[in-house]
Amino acid sequence: MRAMAQGVFGMIRIDAIWLALGASDLRAGMDTLLARVVREIDGGARIHTAYVFANRGTTRLKVLVYDGAGLWLCNRRLQQGRFVWPNGDNADAALSITPAQWDWLIVGAPWQHLSAQKKITVV
């Protein structure tokens, strides 16, 4: 159980998480999603980086991860509700999120309220 506490996914080391803005066709497989990462998001899949794609209804996610030896493709579907997905004017853009924001996103919580700011500046 100790391994589950390490990293975002437990058994897969994740150093960065990128959300692919806009809707993705989640019928697409690993190669199609990888092509989108190369063309539109990061110029190439980086080691220990998760690239997250959502369907139009934001009820499903696909996560593509390159671990240095190969690719992982993970799926997540909510039985009720929707994932809180950012509205992007540019569907070819991507947004980096923190591990804490990821933890909220995958349960459908409003993760955008988690700020990178770690101090109180207004009294």
C-alpha positions in Angstrom: 0.0 0.0 0.0 3.0 2.3 0.5 3.5 2.5 -3.3 0.0 3.9 -3.7 1.0 7.1 -1.8 3.9 7.8 -4.2 3.1 10.0 -7.2 -0.1 10.8 -8.8 -1.0 7.3 -10.0 0.9 5.2 -7.5 2.6 2.7 -9.7 3.4 5.2 -12.5 5.7 8.1 -11.7 4.2 11.4 -12.8 6.1 14.7 -12.6 3.8 16.9 -14.7 0.1 16.8 -15.7 -1.2 18.5 -18.8 -4.9 18.9 -19.7 -5.7 18.9 -23.5 -8.2 21.7 -23.8 -11.3 21.2 -25.8 -13.1 18.0 -26.4 -11.3 14.9 -27.7 -12.7 11.9 -29.5 -12.0 9.2 -26.9 -12.6 6.5 -29.4 -9.0 7.4 -30.4 -6.3 5.1 -29.4 -2.8 5.6 -28.0 -1.2 6.5 -31.3 -3.8 9.1 -32.2 -3.6 10.8 -28.8 0.2 10.7 -29.0 0.0 12.4 -32.3 -2.0 15.2 -30.7 0.6 15.6 -28.0 3.3 15.9 -30.5 1.4 18.3 -32.9 -0.5 20.5 -30.5 0.5 20.2 -26.9 4.1 19.6 -26.0 6.1 19.0 -29.2 6.6 15.4 -28.1 5.7 13.2 -25.1 8.0 13.9 -22.2 9.0 11.3 -19.8 7.0 11.0 -16.6 4.3 13.4 -17.9 0.6 12.7 -18.0 -1.5 14.1 -20.9 -5.2 14.1 -20.1 -8.0 14.2 -22.7 -11.8 14.6 -22.0 -14.8 13.7 -24.2 -17.3 16.4 -25.2 -19.7 15.6 -22.3 -16.8 15.6 -19.8 -17.9 12.3 -18.4 -14.8 10.4 -19.5 -11.1 11.0 -19.4 -8.2 9.3 -21.1 -4.7 9.7 -19.7 -1.6 9.1 -21.8 1.7 8.7 -19.9 5.2 8.0 -21.2 7.3 6.3 -18.5 10.6 6.1 -20.4 10.1 2.5 -21.5 6.7 2.7 -23.1 3.3 4.3 -23.1 0.4 3.9 -20.7 -3.2 4.6 -21.6 -5.6 4.9 -18.7 -9.4 5.5 -18.8 -11.7 7.1 -16.2 -15.5 7.4 -16.4 -17.8 9.0 -13.9 -21.0 7.1 -13.1 -22.7 10.3 -12.2 -21.9 13.9 -12.8 -19.2 15.4 -15.0 -15.5 16.3 -14.7 -14.9 20.0 -14.2 -13.0 20.8 -17.4 -11.5 24.1 -18.4 -13.1 26.1 -21.2 -10.4 26.8 -23.7 -10.8 29.3 -26.5 -8.0 27.4 -28.3 -8.8 23.7 -28.5 -5.2 23.0 -29.5 -3.9 24.4 -26.2 -3.0 22.6 -23.0 -3.0 23.6 -19.3 -0.6 22.3 -16.7 -2.2 21.4 -13.3 -0.7 20.4 -9.9 -1.1 16.9 -8.3 -3.6 18.4 -5.8 -5.7 19.8 -8.6 -5.5 16.4 -10.3 -6.8 14.7 -7.2 -9.8 17.0 -7.2 -10.4 16.8 -11.0 -10.7 13.0 -11.1 -13.5 13.0 -8.6 -15.4 15.7 -10.3 -14.7 18.5 -7.8 -14.0 22.1 -8.7 -10.2 21.9 -8.8 -9.7 25.4 -10.2 -10.3 26.7 -6.7 -7.0 25.2 -5.6 -4.4 27.9 -6.0 -0.7 27.6 -6.3 -0.6 30.5 -3.9 0.5 29.1 -0.5 0.0 32.2 1.7 -2.8 34.5 2.8 -2.3 38.0 1.4 -5.6 39.7 2.3 -7.0 40.2 5.9 
